[in-house]
């Protein structure tokens, strides 16, 4: 008994003189210390089955509903913050990525030119059902008792089988900081886990849906536009709806050369999507940025394309107006997702 009492005294998750002592939930510091006391900090951690050393890989993006001022918008939010977690020492949680910056002096490339390059690429890459997605997303709350926003880096790998079944693997990992702890909200209270911690691993039974985005996407622009319109279903396929539909498509399919060419042709016809110049995406890939200012929702969207093939590399959203209720400021990144083969 003496040994256990001594352990409790040294852990001391909430000192008796602390104002938090009483009939209220433990804070994050206390929960972390108590977890270390009970479990010794040991967790079962699984790794992605690549068999070699880890490499940057994309992840699933969470969607959150929130408002900017009087406008309600549905978006995934990533925000730069420092949230303190404690173990034997206090360490900061991983900060969200900064907004992508267009390279100074780089020449913007018109979408028509990218569409021409994509069409000339032939049929070198095939369409694959499934996706490999990297995301940084924000869990956020408002009102009494709300917690600070928490950045959640995740990776999703979806693969379909010949019998129509598919598997989904979701992992907590941040390719910007390989091997470092990652924040997750898999539990009611956000906590840190080791890089590569498996959040979920599921197998789904066979399904042969004939509705987008599960149905096979066409590879000509006219039919692909109708396909994307069916994904969005919010009215005429304007630029914001088109970008949402593109994300829905890429969350289910890895496009081939012909599908990329058709998609860039559709993007080239989108009103308000302007070329901005060269950028390096968050997986270190060079791309061309195309920006749409969504003034209705106070959001700027940046689409990043491979300049040679037209493949979509990433989609970033940043807020363009302060919102003190949610703790966001103009210029903060709301979301970033990156797709790769």
Number of C-alpha atoms within 10 A of each C-alpha: 6 7 8 8 10 11 12 13 11 10 16 14 20 18 12 10 7 8 8 14 13 10 6 7 10 15 13 17 16 20 19 19 22 20 15 16 16 9 10 10 12 9 10 7 12 13 14 15 7 8 7 7 6 14 9 17 22 28 29 26 25 18 14 15 12 17 14 20 14 7 10 12 15 11 21 23 31 30 29 19 17 16 19 13 21 18 15 9 6 10 13 12 20 23 16 25 18 14 19 17 13 17 14 9 8 12 13 15 17 15 25 15 16 23 24 16 17 26 20 14 17 12 13 8 15 12 18 15 20 22 25 23 26 31 30 29 29 27 20 19 18 14 8 6 7 10 15 16 23 27 30 29 29 30 28 24 21 20 18 19 11 7 10 12 14 18 15 16 19 22 26 29 31 27 19 14 12 14 13 16 21 23 24 24 16 13 7 7 11 19 21 20 18 19 21 23 22 20 18 12 12 10 13 11 9 13 12 10 11 9 12 19 21 18 15 17 20 17 19 16 19 13 13 17 22 13 20 25 20 16 22 21 11 10 9 10 20 14 19 18 18 20 22 16 23 20 20 17 22 20 24 22 23 23 25 18 21 23 25 26 27 22 25 26 24 20 21 17 12 18 11 15 21 19 19 22 21 23 20 16 21 22 18 10 13 16 23 30 32 23 19 21 20 16 11 10 19 17 24 18 24 25 21 29 26 17 20 16 23 28 24 24 22 26 24 25 26 26 25 21 17 16 14 11 12 19 15 22 15 13 17 23 29 25 27 27 26 26 23 19 14
